[in-house]
Amino acid sequence: MLKKVIARISAFLTSLYVSIQVGTIKALAAQDGTTDIKADVSSVTNNIENSIKAVAMPIGGLLIFLSVVLVATRIIVSHYNPNKRSEALGGLMWVALGSAILGASFLIAGWIISVTTNGTGSLLTK
């Protein structure tokens, strides 16, 4: 199962990288005015959003669920040992942090796209 998760994450990252590169190449090639750069950037943005929706959210949701189950099991098993129980509760903080990052993935992608396009919708080429 871990190999399948790693393979899906790898496929997602590859797809994301290729989408960004193709959009950049199209935008740079369009400097002669034959292609609409804003449409290409919009296409790349849509590809990134679709990749996050299709791959990152389901895999992230599954990992969050499994992490919560694992932490809950550790808390139950260590109910008589306060030190182990506090370590397990510390793990719950990391699960919450990962959940927040996954939930903010669209926001983070938007920030990255805004920085690379300078908020104009077209790539910075100079």
N, C-alpha and C positions, 0 to 999 in steps of 0.2 A: 504494500500500500504506500509506503514511503517513497518508493521508486516512482509510482504513478504521480504522486504529489509533486515530486521534484521535476518530473518530466513536464507536467502541466505548467509549473512555475517557469521553467526554462522556455517552454513554447510561448508563454505570455510575454516574457521579457524580450524574446527574439522578435515577436510580432510587434511589440511596442517600439523597439529599436528600428526595425525596418520601416514602420509607418512614419516615424520621425525623419528618417534619412530620405525616404522617397519624397516626402513633402518638402524637405529642404532642397533637394536636387531640382524638383519641379519649380520651386520658387526662384532659385538661383538661375535656372535656365530661362525663366520668363522675363528676364531683364530687358529683352528686346520688345516687350509689350505684347507678345502673342498669347500669353496665358494670364488669367486673372490670379494674382498672387494671393489675394484674400480668400478666394474660393479654395485654393490649395491648402492654406493654413487651416481653414474651416474643416476641410476634409481630414486633415491630420488630427485635428482636435476631436472630431467625431470618432475617428478610429481609436484614439486613446480612451475616450469615454466608453466606447463599446467593448474594448479589451478589458477595462476595469470591471464593467458590469458582467461580462461573460465569464471571466476567469478569476479575477482577484476576489470578488465578493463571495462567490460560492466556496472557494478554497479557504478563504479567510474565515468565513462563518463556520465551516467545519472544524478548522483548527481552534477557533475560539471555544466552540462547544466541547471539543475533546480536552482542551486545557482546563476548562472549568470542571469537567468531570474528574480529571486527574487531580486537581487541587482539592476538590471536595473529598475525594478518596483519601488523599494524604491527611487531610484534617480529621477524617473519621478514624483512620488507622492510628493516628498519634494523639488521640483524645486524652490520654493520661500523661503525656509528656509535653509540658508547656513550651519547651524550647523548640521541639520539632513542629508543634502546632503553630508557633509564631513564624517559623520559616515557611510553612505552607501558606499562611496568610500573606506573607511577603510575595509569594508566587502569584497570588491573586492580584496584587498591584500590577505586576508585569502583564498579566492577561488584560487588565483594564487599559493599560497603556497601549498595548497592541490593538485592542478593539477601537480605541480612539483614533489611532493612526489609520486603521482600515476605514473607519467611518469618514475620516477627513481626506481620503485619497482623492476624491473629486476636487476638493478645495486645493490640495497640494498641486494636483495636475494643472488646475486653473492658474495658480500662481506661477508655475514654471512657464506655462504658455504665455502668460501676460508679460513676464520678464523677457522672454525670447522675442516677443513681437512688440515690445515697448507699448503695449496697450492699443496698438493701431490695427491689429488684425493682419498685418503683413510682416514677414520676417525682416530683421535688420540685416542688410547686405553690405553696409559700408562701415 
